[in-house]
Amino acid sequence: MSTPRGLLVVDDDEVLRERLARALRDRGLDVRTAGDVEEALARAEAAPPELALVDLRLPGRSGLDLVRELRSRFPDVRIVVLTGYGSIANAVEAMRLGATHYLSKPADADEILAAFAPPEGEAETDGEATQEVEAPSLARAEWEHINRVLADSSGNVSEAARRLGLHRRSLQRKLNKLPPKS
């Protein structure tokens, strides 16, 4: 990446969004940020991005809606979907809609840049990338499910434990562990 490339970072978590933006700017990219689909589309219309990093869960409309809109308006944009709630079904849907890669959180700036790189033998401008989606490990899938249920329970551990059919203390032990690698 010899010249700065336009990158749109879309995530509803302002702290994460700004940290990623700063790290990616430090690596030579021209980064713009947005917190939801409408703001992202407005920023993209003002300055069409070459690259877009899109969180799957956004307030209001989904990140998948944004992938669809960006792909239809800017066919050459390379889109990486980033989410803390990865699943094979979401990955397949994101790729079907035009994402070029799918990453689970946490992901650092170097992993994100690597995800934007075209696969071996593919032209840089080809927007129709096809990529095999790697299934997460069983431990990773369990961790993601637990954290999704906890988020859906507004962070209430007792309610999440009830929904998961676990004892509250067992759930707390699982939550204290670091997320397993994919």
C-alpha positions as CSV (number, residue, x, y, z in Angstrom):
1,M,0.0,0.0,0.0
2,S,2.2,2.8,-1.2
3,T,-0.4,5.4,-1.5
4,P,-3.0,6.2,1.2
5,R,-6.2,4.3,0.4
6,G,-9.7,5.3,1.6
7,L,-10.9,3.1,4.4
8,L,-14.3,3.4,6.0
9,V,-14.5,1.9,9.6
10,V,-18.1,1.3,10.7
11,D,-18.6,0.1,14.3
12,D,-21.1,1.2,17.0
13,D,-18.4,0.9,19.8
14,E,-16.8,4.3,19.6
15,V,-13.7,3.4,21.6
16,L,-12.9,0.4,19.4
17,R,-13.7,2.3,16.2
18,E,-11.4,5.2,17.1
19,R,-8.6,2.8,18.2
20,L,-8.8,0.9,15.0
21,A,-9.0,4.1,13.0
22,R,-5.8,5.5,14.7
23,A,-3.9,2.2,14.2
24,L,-4.9,2.0,10.5
25,R,-4.0,5.7,10.0
26,D,-0.6,4.9,11.5
27,R,-0.2,2.3,8.8
28,G,-0.8,4.8,6.0
29,L,-4.5,4.6,5.3
30,D,-6.9,7.5,4.9
31,V,-9.6,6.5,7.5
32,R,-13.1,7.8,7.9
33,T,-15.4,6.4,10.6
34,A,-19.1,5.9,11.2
35,G,-21.3,4.5,14.0
36,D,-24.3,3.2,12.0
37,V,-25.5,2.4,8.5
38,E,-26.9,5.8,7.6
39,E,-23.8,7.7,8.8
40,A,-21.6,5.2,6.9
41,L,-23.6,5.6,3.6
42,A,-23.4,9.4,3.9
43,R,-19.6,9.2,4.4
44,A,-19.2,6.8,1.5
45,E,-21.2,9.0,-0.8
46,A,-19.1,12.0,0.2
47,A,-15.8,10.1,-0.5
48,P,-16.2,6.6,-2.0
49,P,-14.0,4.2,0.0
50,E,-11.7,1.6,-1.6
51,L,-11.9,-0.5,1.6
52,A,-14.6,-0.9,4.2
53,L,-14.5,-2.5,7.7
54,V,-18.0,-3.2,8.8
55,D,-19.2,-4.5,12.2
56,L,-22.1,-7.0,11.8
57,R,-24.2,-5.7,14.7
58,L,-25.0,-2.0,14.3
59,P,-27.8,0.0,15.8
60,G,-30.9,0.1,13.6
61,R,-30.0,-1.6,10.3
62,S,-27.6,-4.5,10.3
63,G,-24.0,-4.5,9.0
64,L,-25.2,-7.0,6.4
65,D,-27.6,-4.3,5.0
66,L,-24.5,-2.0,4.8
67,V,-22.5,-4.6,2.9
68,R,-25.4,-5.0,0.4
69,E,-25.7,-1.2,0.0
70,L,-21.9,-0.6,-0.3
71,R,-21.5,-3.4,-2.9
72,S,-24.4,-2.0,-5.0
73,R,-23.2,1.6,-4.9
74,F,-19.4,0.9,-5.1
75,P,-18.8,-2.4,-6.9
76,D,-15.0,-2.2,-6.5
77,V,-15.0,-1.7,-2.7
78,R,-13.3,-4.5,-0.7
79,I,-15.4,-5.2,2.4
80,V,-14.3,-7.0,5.6
81,V,-17.0,-7.9,8.1
82,L,-15.8,-7.7,11.7
83,T,-18.0,-9.1,14.5
84,G,-17.8,-10.4,18.1
85,Y,-20.7,-12.8,17.3
86,G,-19.3,-14.8,14.5
87,S,-21.2,-17.7,13.1
88,I,-20.8,-19.8,10.0
89,A,-24.3,-18.7,8.8
90,N,-23.4,-15.0,9.2
91,A,-20.0,-15.5,7.4
92,V,-21.7,-17.2,4.5
93,E,-24.3,-14.5,4.2
94,A,-21.7,-11.7,4.4
95,M,-19.7,-13.4,1.7
96,R,-22.8,-13.9,-0.5
97,L,-23.6,-10.2,-0.2
98,G,-20.2,-9.2,-1.3
99,A,-17.8,-9.1,1.6
100,T,-14.3,-10.2,0.7
101,H,-13.4,-11.5,4.2
102,Y,-14.9,-12.1,7.6
103,L,-13.1,-11.7,10.9
104,S,-14.1,-12.4,14.5
105,K,-13.3,-9.9,17.3
106,P,-10.8,-9.3,18.7
107,A,-8.8,-8.6,15.6
108,D,-5.9,-6.2,15.5
109,A,-4.9,-3.7,12.7
110,D,-2.5,-6.1,11.1
111,E,-5.1,-8.9,10.9
112,I,-7.5,-6.5,9.3
113,L,-5.0,-5.3,6.7
114,A,-4.2,-8.9,5.9
115,A,-7.9,-9.6,5.4
116,F,-8.0,-6.8,2.8
117,A,-5.2,-8.2,0.8
118,P,-6.4,-10.1,-2.3
119,P,-5.8,-13.9,-2.2
120,E,-2.8,-15.2,-4.1
121,G,-3.3,-15.0,-7.8
122,E,-6.2,-12.6,-7.6
123,A,-6.1,-9.1,-9.2
124,E,-6.1,-6.2,-6.8
125,T,-9.2,-4.6,-8.4
126,D,-11.3,-7.8,-8.6
127,G,-14.3,-7.2,-6.3
128,E,-15.7,-10.7,-6.7
129,A,-13.4,-12.6,-4.2
130,T,-14.4,-16.0,-3.2
131,Q,-12.9,-17.4,-0.1
132,E,-13.4,-20.5,2.0
133,V,-14.9,-19.7,5.4
134,E,-13.1,-21.5,8.2
135,A,-15.4,-23.0,10.8
136,P,-14.7,-21.8,14.3
137,S,-13.6,-24.3,17.0
138,L,-16.3,-25.7,19.3
139,A,-14.8,-23.8,22.2
140,R,-14.9,-20.5,20.1
141,A,-18.5,-21.2,19.1
142,E,-19.5,-21.8,22.7
143,W,-17.7,-18.6,23.8
144,E,-19.4,-16.5,21.1
145,H,-22.9,-18.0,22.0
146,I,-22.4,-17.3,25.7
147,N,-21.4,-13.7,25.0
148,R,-24.3,-13.2,22.6
149,V,-26.8,-14.4,25.2
150,L,-25.1,-12.2,27.8
151,A,-25.4,-9.2,25.5
152,D,-29.0,-10.1,24.7
153,S,-29.6,-10.2,28.5
154,S,-28.1,-6.6,28.9
155,G,-25.1,-7.9,30.7
156,N,-27.2,-9.6,33.5
157,V,-25.2,-12.7,34.4
158,S,-28.1,-14.3,36.3
159,E,-30.5,-13.9,33.4
160,A,-28.0,-15.1,30.9
161,A,-27.3,-18.2,33.1
162,R,-31.0,-18.9,33.2
163,R,-31.3,-18.6,29.4
164,L,-28.3,-20.9,28.9
165,G,-29.4,-23.4,31.5
166,L,-26.3,-23.0,33.5
167,H,-25.6,-22.2,37.2
168,R,-24.6,-18.6,37.6
169,R,-21.2,-19.4,39.1
170,S,-20.5,-21.8,36.2
171,L,-21.3,-19.0,33.7
172,Q,-19.0,-16.6,35.6
173,R,-16.1,-19.1,35.4
174,K,-16.7,-19.4,31.6
175,L,-16.8,-15.6,31.3
176,N,-13.5,-15.2,33.1
177,K,-11.7,-17.2,30.5
178,L,-10.1,-15.5,27.5
179,P,-11.8,-16.2,24.1
180,P,-10.3,-19.2,22.4
181,K,-8.6,-18.8,19.1
182,S,-10.7,-19.8,16.1
